[in-house]
Amino acid sequence: MSTGTADTREDRAATDEPAATDEHAGTEDDAEPETALETARRQLEHAAAHIDVDPGVVERLKHPTTVHRVAVPLERDDGSVEVFTGYRAQHDDVRGPYKGGLRFHPHVSEAECVGLSMWMTWKCAVMDLPFGGGKGGVVVDPKELSATETEKLTRRFAEEARKFVGPKKDIPAPDMGTDAQTMAWFMDAYSMQEGETIPGVVTGKPPVVGGTEGREEAPGRSVAIVVREAADYYGSDLDGLTVAVQGYGSVGANAARLLDDWGADVVSVSDTGGAVYDPAGLDTYAVPSFSERPNAVTDYAAETAGVDLLDEGSDILELDVDVVVPAAVGNVITADNAADVRADIVVEGANGPTTSTADGILAERGVHVIPDILANAGGVTASYFEWLQDINRRTWTVEEVRSELEAEMLKAWDAVRTEVEDKDITWRDAAYVVALGRIAEAKSVRGLWP
């Protein structure tokens, strides 16, 4: 089982969907992977059983509003021309413009984009943001592109997508294989064709061209806030709380360091090179994050007395700790290891780290799983802040971003907690109930066009 981030460029990106997965979660027996679309539809149906909602609304939400497919020609550095395929899935915009990441990855597909756009719809709704879900990408391995080719590809894709994106239509953000620079190129290409600077067409940009301070840290900060609230809810003091973080990238490292600042004992972290463990608590600032030095977590063990290497990176999920945070890739807690998870609480920093079967096993064992659509929603929430600043041409300080993020996370936490208590359901089911309820209400009020 792999640990750490899936892609180095992804780790550097200030994503809406941090530490994005290879978009597979297990089937009922985990023998074959199911697509993101299958998983999203299954989760929708499961949530619908806990809420009084028009079946017609549920049926509509199983399908995207539209999926755009475009050809993206690229002149390579050697003068040859290659044509890549790009997608943009737009799931639902009943609550506002489509919002979601744009990835450059060889496994991008229409089904993947549709499934992920559905997850973005739920995530925006559970956070009560005025967005719907979108997702897109280009089928390409960014590691095989030069910097010049990456810029050309981005600009051409922006031109091909120009008719169906925009600050009031669909707002992309970085994802796997893309980053802040990619978003700057996209914004510039779009703006040049529109004849005016339009920073709000994308989020996750560098602050100098309309990005927001505190954007990159936001997903990890939201994870830390949820860990704090979950610990308090179940009667644990944050001071001395033991935490293990799988995936020491931008999400995992920011979450770990903030929890460390708040008094928790982060006893184990991992990246793709391996995992380290210190029962007394690691110095999280001394452990290099993936963006600071890739695959350097194990170097810290070699240089620091009392810090041990775990035999396998996956063992971090099975440590006897209070909280485990899978913040690397998807499909890491499965039917094969769910019975071995000894943490009382799982807080999902990555998207889809727990398979459907594993979710059921953990629930039966009394392990509380706080889902990704709540825990790592700091990314899209900060994207919303960036979009507001771009629309209003006003800059926020990092302190304002952090304060607003705290307030939004606590609001969402309280809404989900209320459903957990009122309906006696899991945190995942409660988050989906909140999201589905808000979407269904909006659809009911707006009605169905004849």
Backbone torsions as a table, in degrees:
resi	resn	phi	psi	omega
1	MET	NA	131.4	-178.7
2	SER	-83.1	153.4	174.0
3	THR	-129.5	171.5	179.7
4	GLY	85.2	-171.9	-177.4
5	THR	-83.7	154.7	-174.8
6	ALA	-81.6	-20.6	-171.4
7	ASP	-157.1	132.5	-175.1
8	THR	-65.9	-39.6	178.7
9	ARG	-66.0	-36.4	177.9
10	GLU	-59.5	-41.3	-176.2
11	ASP	-64.4	-30.5	-179.4
12	ARG	-80.1	-15.7	-174.6
13	ALA	-77.3	144.7	171.7
14	ALA	-88.4	83.3	-168.2
15	THR	-87.3	157.6	167.1
16	ASP	-73.8	-34.0	-179.1
17	GLU	-119.1	84.2	-171.6
18	PRO	-65.1	150.4	179.1
19	ALA	47.6	52.9	-174.6
20	ALA	-61.0	151.3	-173.2
21	THR	-90.2	176.8	167.9
22	ASP	-79.7	10.1	171.4
23	GLU	63.3	43.9	173.3
24	HIS	-134.1	134.8	170.4
25	ALA	-125.0	156.9	-173.1
26	GLY	-70.6	154.3	169.9
27	THR	-79.0	-171.7	-174.9
28	GLU	-59.4	-31.2	178.9
29	ASP	-109.2	4.7	178.7
30	ASP	60.9	13.7	-179.4
31	ALA	-75.2	-37.0	179.8
32	GLU	-127.8	143.0	178.7
33	PRO	-72.9	151.5	172.3
34	GLU	-110.8	151.2	-177.0
35	THR	-72.2	166.3	176.4
36	ALA	-59.8	-35.9	179.9
37	LEU	-65.3	-44.7	177.7
38	GLU	-62.0	-42.8	179.5
39	THR	-63.5	-46.0	-178.2
40	ALA	-61.8	-41.4	179.2
41	ARG	-67.4	-38.5	178.1
42	ARG	-63.2	-44.2	179.7
43	GLN	-64.4	-36.7	177.9
44	LEU	-62.4	-48.4	-179.2
45	GLU	-63.6	-38.9	-179.9
46	HIS	-64.6	-43.0	180.0
47	ALA	-67.3	-36.9	-177.2
48	ALA	-62.0	-24.4	179.5
49	ALA	-69.7	-16.7	-176.4
50	HIS	-103.0	6.8	-175.4
51	ILE	-145.2	145.3	178.2
52	ASP	-81.8	98.3	-176.7
53	VAL	-136.6	144.0	179.5
54	ASP	-56.9	123.7	178.2
55	PRO	-55.5	-29.1	178.2
56	GLY	-63.7	-35.7	177.7
57	VAL	-66.3	-43.4	178.8
58	VAL	-61.0	-43.2	179.7
59	GLU	-62.9	-41.7	178.4
60	ARG	-62.6	-36.6	-177.2
61	LEU	-76.4	-9.2	175.5
62	LYS	-76.4	-10.6	-174.2
63	HIS	-126.7	144.1	176.6
64	PRO	-73.8	154.1	173.4
65	THR	-61.8	-44.7	178.9
66	THR	-161.6	157.6	171.6
67	VAL	-130.2	123.4	178.8
68	HIS	-97.4	136.3	175.5
69	ARG	-124.6	128.5	-177.4
70	VAL	-132.3	153.3	172.1
71	ALA	-93.5	133.7	-176.8
72	VAL	-121.9	93.6	179.3
73	PRO	-73.9	144.1	-179.8
74	LEU	-138.2	126.1	171.3
75	GLU	-83.9	115.0	-178.1
76	ARG	-73.9	167.8	-177.8
77	ASP	-61.2	-26.4	-179.4
78	ASP	-87.0	4.4	177.6
79	GLY	94.6	-12.1	178.7
80	SER	-75.6	159.3	179.7
81	VAL	-115.1	131.0	177.6
82	GLU	-126.9	141.9	-179.1
83	VAL	-111.5	122.6	178.9
84	PHE	-104.6	159.6	179.0
85	THR	-103.8	132.4	177.5
86	GLY	-119.3	149.2	179.4
87	TYR	-129.6	152.3	166.7
88	ARG	-143.8	110.5	177.3
89	ALA	-93.9	131.6	179.0
90	GLN	-119.9	104.4	-170.2
91	HIS	-79.4	-57.4	-174.8
92	ASP	-156.1	134.8	-179.6
93	ASP	-126.3	26.1	-178.1
94	VAL	-63.3	-26.3	-178.4
95	ARG	-104.0	-4.1	179.7
96	GLY	153.7	-176.1	-177.4
97	PRO	-57.4	153.6	175.2
98	TYR	-65.0	145.1	-179.0
99	LYS	-143.5	133.4	177.5
100	GLY	168.8	169.8	-171.7
101	GLY	-73.1	164.5	175.8
102	LEU	-127.7	116.5	-175.3
103	ARG	-115.9	148.4	170.2
104	PHE	-110.1	109.7	-174.8
105	HIS	-159.2	143.8	-177.3
106	PRO	-67.9	-17.1	-177.9
107	HIS	-100.5	11.4	175.9
108	VAL	-60.3	135.9	178.1
109	SER	-146.2	166.8	179.1
110	GLU	-63.8	-45.8	-178.6
111	ALA	-62.4	-40.8	178.5
112	GLU	-61.3	-46.5	-178.8
113	CYS	-63.9	-38.7	179.1
114	VAL	-64.9	-47.7	-180.0
115	GLY	-60.6	-43.0	-179.5
116	LEU	-70.7	-31.9	176.3
117	SER	-67.1	-33.0	175.3
118	MET	-64.3	-44.1	178.4
119	TRP	-60.7	-36.8	178.1
120	MET	-66.7	-35.1	175.4
121	THR	-59.5	-46.6	-179.8
122	TRP	-64.4	-43.6	-176.1
123	LYS	-63.4	-44.3	178.9
124	CYS	-64.9	-37.2	-179.5
125	ALA	-70.4	-40.6	-179.5
126	VAL	-66.8	-27.8	176.3
127	MET	-87.5	-3.4	-179.0
128	ASP	59.1	39.7	176.7
129	LEU	-90.8	147.9	-178.2
130	PRO	-81.1	52.7	179.9
131	PHE	-132.2	159.2	166.4
132	GLY	-110.2	-170.9	-174.7
133	GLY	-102.9	134.5	174.0
134	GLY	-138.3	163.0	176.9
135	LYS	-164.6	143.2	-179.7
136	GLY	-155.6	176.8	178.6
137	GLY	176.4	173.7	176.5
138	VAL	-120.3	135.7	-179.9
139	VAL	-78.6	93.0	-176.9
140	VAL	-160.6	147.7	172.4
141	ASP	-92.0	107.6	-175.7
142	PRO	-64.0	-20.4	179.3
143	LYS	-70.4	-16.2	179.4
144	GLU	-96.1	5.0	178.7
145	LEU	-106.4	142.1	170.3
146	SER	-76.2	169.1	177.9
147	ALA	-59.9	-40.1	179.1
148	THR	-64.3	-42.8	179.8
149	GLU	-66.6	-37.6	178.5
150	THR	-62.7	-42.1	178.8
151	GLU	-64.9	-45.1	179.4
152	LYS	-60.2	-43.8	-179.2
153	LEU	-63.5	-42.8	-179.8
154	THR	-62.6	-47.3	-177.4
155	ARG	-64.6	-39.5	-179.9
156	ARG	-70.1	-38.8	176.9
157	PHE	-63.3	-39.3	177.8
158	ALA	-59.8	-39.6	178.8
159	GLU	-67.5	-42.8	-179.8
160	GLU	-66.3	-31.0	-177.2
161	ALA	-91.2	-4.2	-170.2
162	ARG	-57.9	-33.4	-176.4
163	LYS	-74.2	-16.5	-178.9
164	PHE	-124.2	10.2	171.3
165	VAL	-120.2	168.6	179.8
166	GLY	155.5	161.7	-175.5
167	PRO	-62.9	-17.1	176.6
168	LYS	-114.6	7.2	-178.9
169	LYS	-118.5	-60.5	-173.1
170	ASP	-158.2	125.9	-171.7
171	ILE	-120.4	100.0	178.5
172	PRO	-69.6	169.2	177.3
173	ALA	-151.1	169.2	179.6
174	PRO	-66.5	158.1	178.8
175	ASP	-157.2	-154.9	-179.5
176	MET	-60.1	128.1	177.1
177	GLY	79.6	0.1	176.3
178	THR	-128.3	164.5	-176.7
179	ASP	-154.3	-168.2	-177.4
180	ALA	-60.0	-39.1	179.1
181	GLN	-64.2	-39.6	177.2
182	THR	-58.4	-43.0	-180.0
183	MET	-66.4	-35.1	177.9
184	ALA	-64.6	-42.2	177.3
185	TRP	-63.5	-43.2	-179.4
186	PHE	-61.2	-47.9	179.9
187	MET	-60.9	-42.2	-178.4
188	ASP	-65.8	-44.1	-179.9
189	ALA	-63.4	-43.6	178.9
190	TYR	-62.8	-45.7	-177.6
191	SER	-64.4	-41.0	179.9
192	MET	-60.5	-40.2	-179.8
193	GLN	-73.2	-30.7	-179.9
194	GLU	-83.0	-14.9	176.9
195	GLY	82.7	13.0	176.0
196	GLU	-157.9	154.4	179.3
197	THR	-74.7	121.7	-177.0
198	ILE	-126.9	80.4	-176.8
199	PRO	-64.3	-25.1	-175.7
200	GLY	-74.4	1.5	-179.6
201	VAL	-71.6	-25.4	176.1
202	VAL	-138.9	161.3	170.5
203	THR	-121.1	171.6	-176.2
204	GLY	83.4	20.9	-179.8
205	LYS	-83.0	164.2	170.0
206	PRO	-63.2	144.3	-178.5
207	PRO	-56.3	-29.3	-176.5
208	VAL	-65.9	-19.9	178.5
209	VAL	-120.7	32.1	173.6
210	GLY	106.6	2.9	174.5
211	GLY	-74.5	173.1	-178.3
212	THR	-115.2	143.6	173.8
213	GLU	-64.6	145.2	177.9
214	GLY	81.4	4.7	-176.6
215	ARG	-69.2	-44.4	-174.8
216	GLU	-68.9	-33.5	-177.9
217	GLU	-81.2	-13.4	-168.8
218	ALA	-60.2	-43.6	179.2
219	PRO	-61.4	-42.6	177.7
220	GLY	-66.3	-36.4	178.2
221	ARG	-64.9	-41.1	179.3
222	SER	-65.9	-36.9	176.3
223	VAL	-61.1	-44.5	-180.0
224	ALA	-63.6	-40.8	178.9
225	ILE	-61.2	-42.6	-179.3
226	VAL	-68.4	-39.1	174.7
227	VAL	-58.4	-46.1	179.5
228	ARG	-59.5	-47.4	-177.8
229	GLU	-68.1	-38.9	179.4
230	ALA	-66.7	-41.9	178.3
231	ALA	-60.9	-44.9	178.8
232	ASP	-63.2	-40.6	-178.3
233	TYR	-61.8	-37.8	-179.0
234	TYR	-96.1	16.9	169.5
235	GLY	81.2	22.2	179.2
236	SER	-105.9	140.1	176.7
237	ASP	-80.1	133.3	178.8
238	LEU	-62.4	-32.9	178.1
239	ASP	-66.9	111.8	-179.2
240	GLY	92.2	-2.0	176.6
241	LEU	-61.7	129.3	-179.5
242	THR	-91.8	131.7	-173.4
243	VAL	-133.9	138.6	171.8
244	ALA	-119.7	134.9	-176.2
245	VAL	-122.2	114.0	175.6
246	GLN	-90.1	117.4	-178.3
247	GLY	100.7	93.7	-176.2
248	TYR	-98.1	53.7	175.6
249	GLY	-96.8	-153.7	-175.1
250	SER	-64.2	-34.1	178.3
251	VAL	-75.8	-56.0	-175.5
252	GLY	-62.7	-42.7	-178.1
253	ALA	-67.9	-43.4	178.9
254	ASN	-64.2	-39.9	177.3
255	ALA	-64.6	-46.7	-177.3
256	ALA	-62.5	-43.8	-176.9
257	ARG	-68.8	-36.6	177.8
258	LEU	-68.3	-41.8	176.9
259	LEU	-63.7	-38.1	175.4
260	ASP	-59.8	-45.0	178.3
261	ASP	-60.4	-33.5	-176.8
262	TRP	-84.8	-1.0	174.8
263	GLY	108.1	-4.1	178.3
264	ALA	-72.5	157.4	175.9
265	ASP	-102.5	102.1	176.2
266	VAL	-82.4	103.7	-170.4
267	VAL	-93.6	-16.0	-178.5
268	SER	-154.0	139.6	174.1
269	VAL	-140.2	161.2	179.6
270	SER	-145.4	158.7	166.3
271	ASP	-136.5	-168.4	-176.5
272	THR	-65.6	-15.9	179.1
273	GLY	-84.3	-18.2	-179.1
274	GLY	147.5	-172.3	-176.0
275	ALA	-129.2	147.3	177.6
276	VAL	-120.4	154.6	-175.1
277	TYR	-143.2	132.5	174.2
278	ASP	-142.2	109.4	-177.0
279	PRO	-60.8	-19.5	179.1
280	ALA	-84.8	-8.5	-178.5
281	GLY	104.0	131.7	179.8
282	LEU	-80.9	155.1	167.5
283	ASP	-85.0	94.4	-171.1
284	THR	-63.0	-26.5	-179.9
285	TYR	-78.0	-21.6	178.8
286	ALA	-85.5	-21.1	177.3
287	VAL	-80.5	120.0	-178.4
288	PRO	-67.0	131.5	174.2
289	SER	-74.9	168.9	-177.7
290	PHE	-61.6	-36.3	-179.0
291	SER	-75.2	-26.8	179.7
292	GLU	-77.5	-42.4	177.1
293	ARG	-157.4	102.0	-174.9
294	PRO	-55.6	137.7	175.0
295	ASN	55.4	37.9	-176.6
296	ALA	-106.6	3.1	179.7
297	VAL	-57.7	-43.0	-177.8
298	THR	-68.5	-25.4	176.1
299	ASP	-61.6	-34.9	-179.8
300	TYR	-62.2	-38.5	178.7
301	ALA	-64.8	-39.8	-179.0
302	ALA	-67.8	-26.5	-175.1
303	GLU	-98.2	-8.1	-170.4
304	THR	-125.9	125.8	178.7
305	ALA	-67.7	142.0	176.2
306	GLY	85.3	-1.7	179.6
307	VAL	-105.2	127.4	-176.5
308	ASP	-106.9	153.7	171.0
309	LEU	-91.0	139.2	172.0
310	LEU	-82.6	146.5	-177.4
311	ASP	-59.5	-43.7	178.4
312	GLU	-128.6	140.2	180.0
313	GLY	-57.2	-31.9	-178.0
314	SER	-68.2	-19.9	-179.3
315	ASP	-59.9	-20.6	-179.1
316	ILE	-60.6	-29.4	-180.0
317	LEU	-73.7	-14.7	-174.5
318	GLU	-110.4	10.3	178.7
319	LEU	-69.3	152.1	177.4
320	ASP	-83.6	84.2	-178.6
321	VAL	-129.3	169.1	178.0
322	ASP	-74.6	-41.6	-175.7
323	VAL	-135.6	135.0	170.7
324	VAL	-117.4	136.9	-178.4
325	VAL	-119.2	99.3	171.9
326	PRO	-76.6	107.4	-174.2
327	ALA	-124.4	27.5	-177.2
328	ALA	-108.6	-89.0	-177.8
329	VAL	-123.7	179.9	-179.4
330	GLY	-86.7	170.2	171.2
331	ASN	61.0	41.7	-179.7
332	VAL	-104.9	-23.6	172.1
333	ILE	-106.0	110.2	-171.7
334	THR	-126.0	-177.0	176.5
335	ALA	-60.4	-25.4	-177.4
336	ASP	-73.7	-29.9	-175.0
337	ASN	-125.2	-1.6	-176.7
338	ALA	-60.3	-34.4	179.8
339	ALA	-70.8	-15.9	-178.3
340	ASP	-96.6	-4.4	177.7
341	VAL	-71.3	119.2	-175.4
342	ARG	-103.3	-4.0	177.4
343	ALA	-68.7	151.5	175.2
344	ASP	-78.9	-28.8	-175.3
345	ILE	-134.4	135.0	172.0
346	VAL	-112.7	123.3	176.4
347	VAL	-113.6	115.6	-172.4
348	GLU	-80.4	108.1	176.4
349	GLY	-86.1	-32.3	176.1
350	ALA	-88.9	171.8	173.7
351	ASN	-88.4	128.4	174.7
352	GLY	61.2	41.2	179.7
353	PRO	-76.2	-14.5	-176.4
354	THR	-114.9	123.4	179.9
355	THR	-73.4	166.0	-178.9
356	SER	-60.0	-44.5	-180.0
357	THR	-64.9	-44.4	179.9
358	ALA	-62.0	-37.2	178.1
359	ASP	-56.9	-44.1	179.4
360	GLY	-65.9	-39.9	179.0
361	ILE	-63.7	-45.0	179.9
362	LEU	-63.7	-40.5	179.0
363	ALA	-62.5	-43.4	178.9
364	GLU	-62.9	-32.2	-179.1
365	ARG	-84.6	-5.2	179.2
366	GLY	82.5	17.8	175.8
367	VAL	-86.3	126.8	-176.2
368	HIS	-88.3	121.5	-179.4
369	VAL	-108.7	116.4	175.9
370	ILE	-92.2	116.9	-167.2
371	PRO	-73.3	160.1	-179.6
372	ASP	-58.8	-38.6	-174.6
373	ILE	-66.5	-13.1	171.3
374	LEU	-104.3	-51.3	-169.7
375	ALA	-64.1	-43.8	-175.7
376	ASN	-100.8	19.2	-176.5
377	ALA	-74.3	2.1	176.6
378	GLY	-61.5	-29.5	-179.0
379	GLY	-64.8	-52.4	-178.8
380	VAL	-71.9	-27.8	177.2
381	THR	-67.0	-43.4	175.7
382	ALA	-66.7	-30.9	173.8
383	SER	-61.6	-40.6	177.0
384	TYR	-60.9	-43.1	177.8
385	PHE	-61.1	-42.5	179.7
386	GLU	-63.2	-43.9	179.3
387	TRP	-61.1	-43.4	177.5
388	LEU	-59.9	-43.9	179.9
389	GLN	-63.7	-40.6	179.7
390	ASP	-66.0	-43.2	-179.3
391	ILE	-64.4	-39.6	-175.9
392	ASN	-94.2	-3.8	-178.5
393	ARG	54.2	48.3	179.9
394	ARG	-135.4	137.0	-178.0
395	THR	-102.1	134.0	176.1
396	TRP	-98.8	152.6	172.6
397	THR	-80.9	163.0	177.5
398	VAL	-62.9	-31.9	177.3
399	GLU	-65.2	-39.4	177.5
400	GLU	-65.6	-41.5	179.3
401	VAL	-61.7	-46.3	-179.7
402	ARG	-63.7	-41.3	-179.4
403	SER	-65.2	-44.7	179.6
404	GLU	-66.8	-38.1	178.5
405	LEU	-63.9	-43.6	177.3
406	GLU	-57.1	-46.4	-178.1
407	ALA	-63.3	-43.8	-179.1
408	GLU	-67.5	-39.9	179.2
409	MET	-65.2	-41.0	179.8
410	LEU	-67.1	-36.3	176.7
411	LYS	-62.9	-46.0	-179.9
412	ALA	-66.5	-42.0	178.2
413	TRP	-57.5	-46.3	-178.4
414	ASP	-63.9	-38.3	179.4
415	ALA	-64.8	-43.4	179.4
416	VAL	-69.6	-43.2	179.2
417	ARG	-57.4	-40.8	179.5
418	THR	-59.4	-41.5	178.6
419	GLU	-69.3	-37.2	176.3
420	VAL	-57.6	-46.3	-176.9
421	GLU	-74.2	-43.3	-175.8
422	ASP	-70.5	-36.9	-174.1
423	LYS	-106.4	-5.0	-178.4
424	ASP	53.0	54.5	-179.3
425	ILE	-123.2	172.2	-179.9
426	THR	-72.4	165.3	179.2
427	TRP	-64.1	-36.5	179.3
428	ARG	-65.7	-47.9	178.6
429	ASP	-59.9	-40.3	-178.6
430	ALA	-63.8	-41.0	179.3
431	ALA	-63.4	-41.9	178.7
432	TYR	-69.2	-34.0	176.3
433	VAL	-62.9	-44.6	177.4
434	VAL	-59.1	-49.0	-177.6
435	ALA	-63.5	-49.1	-176.8
436	LEU	-64.3	-38.0	178.6
437	GLY	-61.0	-42.2	-179.3
438	ARG	-69.5	-40.5	179.7
439	ILE	-67.5	-44.9	-179.3
440	ALA	-62.0	-39.9	178.9
441	GLU	-63.6	-43.0	179.2
442	ALA	-63.4	-41.2	179.1
443	LYS	-66.5	-38.1	179.0
444	SER	-63.9	-43.2	-178.7
445	VAL	-68.0	-41.7	-178.8
446	ARG	-75.6	-31.7	178.5
447	GLY	82.7	174.4	-179.9
448	LEU	-104.4	123.1	180.0
449	TRP	-63.1	132.7	-176.4
450	PRO	-56.9	NA	NA
